[in-house]
């Protein structure tokens, strides 16, 4: 398989073993989260943790870039979008519920929306689905901590690619 550029299961097993340095893999590390979920935990990130999460987001978003290649490498391109969505899903699902993290997520969605407007080929809906699922997470944030609705104010008066902002802006209106 290696001759054809594929990783065999043995190579992957060795890589996983190396990453975990021979320690058993925890149940949490084995868990696959298919869509972003709300952690349900109230709280804020420390300044150091917030900076770390922002850096992780920036690094992950490097995978979400405009498609400029020939059709033969489109699947490779799409795999990078999928990887970005999976990594962002894991990150979002661990965030505590607060105005701080709601602002972080709104900014993330705005960044992704700008990327979609600037040539990202999301024809299979990978990024669009992630955005819509994260809107659902933000709606859960608003139920658990109504103060998080303040983060949605920066969405007033803007128009996004898929209109995802409308549900969040509606929460501002219904709060009044």
N, C-alpha and C positions, 0 to 999 in steps of 0.2 A: 504494500500500500504506500509505503514511503516513497517508492520510485515514481508513483503517480502524483505525489504531492499531498497525500492524505495522511492524517494522523491515525495510527491504529490504536486500538483500545489499550494496548500495552504501553505505548508512549504516553497516552493520556493518564494512565494509572501512575506511571513514574512521575509525571509532572504534578499530579495531585499529591502524591506522597511527599515530594520535595517541598511543595508549598506549605503543607501542614507539618513538615519536619518529622514525619513518622507518627505524629499524634493521631488518635482516632478523630474522625470527622464528626463534629457535633450535629445533633438533629437540626439545629438552626441553620447550619451551613449546607445541609442536604435539602432544606426546604426550598421549593421553587415557587416564587410569587409571580403569577402571570400578569396581574394588573396591580397598579398602585392601590394600597389600602391605607386607611387611617389607623395610626398606631393606637389611638384612643387614650393616649397618655398626655396629660396637660403638663406644660413646662417649656422652658426656653433652653437654648443651647448656650454653653459658655462662649465667651468671645473667641477662644482658641478653637473650639469645636465648630463654631459658625464659620470661621475663616477656613477651616479644613473642608467643610461641606461645600463652601463656595468654590474652593479650588478643585474639588472633585467634580462639581458640576461643569466648571470651565473645561476641564480635561475631557470629560465625557462628550461635551458639545463639540469637541474637535472632530468627532466621528460623524457629526451631522453637517455635511457640507454639500454644495451643489454637485449634481452629477454632470460630468463633462466627458466621460469616456465612451468608447464604442459599446454597442449592445452586448458584445461577448463578455464584458466584465460587469454588466448590470447586477447580476446576482451577488457578486462580491461586494458591490456598493450597497446593495440592500441588506446584506449581512451586517455591515457596519451600522446601518440605521437600527437594525434589530438589536445589536449589541448595546447601542446607546440606550434604547428603550428599556432593555432588561436591567442595565446598570442603574439608570435613573429610577426605575420601578423599585429596586431594592433600597435605594437611598431615600426616596420619598416615603416609603412604607415604614421607615425607622424614625422619622421625624416626630418630635413631640408637637402637640397642638398649642399654638400660641400666635399672637400677632406677628412676632418675629419670623416664625417659620411660614406663616401665611404670606407674608411679604416676599420671602425667599421663593416660594412656589409661584406666586403671581409673576415675579420677575423672570423665573425660569420659563413659564408659559409664554410670556411676551418675547423672550429671546428665541424660543422655538418657532413662534409664529413669524418672526422676522426672517428666520432661516427658510421657512416654507415659502415666504413671499419672494425670496431671493435665489430661487433655482434648485432648492432641495426637491428631488423627485420622490414624493411620498405616494406613488401610485398604488402601493399595496396597503396604505393606511397605517403603517407602523407608528409614525410620529403623531398623526392625527388621533389615532386611538389612545395613545399615551396621554395626549393633551386632554381629551374628553374624560378619560378615567381620572386624571388629576383634578379636573374640575369637580368631579364627584367627591374626591378626597377633601377638597376645599369646602364643599357644601357640608360635609361631615364636621369639619373644623368649626364652621359657623354654628352648627347645632350644639357642639360641645363647649364652645367659647364664643359667644356672640361678639366679643370684642374683635375677633379676627375679621369681621366684615369690613372693618376700616381699611384693610389691605386691598379690598376690591374697588375702592374709590379711584385708584389710578387707572381703572379700566373704563371709567365713565368717559363717554365721548370718543372712544376709539372703536375702530371696526377691525375685527380680526379675520383671518383667512376662512375659518369655519363658523364664525359667529359664536364661538365658545364663551366669550365674555358676557353674553347676554344673560345667562342664568345667574352669574355672580353679581352683575349689576342689579338684577331684579331683587336680590337679597338685600341690597342697600335700600331700595324703594320700600320693600315690605317691612323693613326695620323701623321706618319712620312712623 
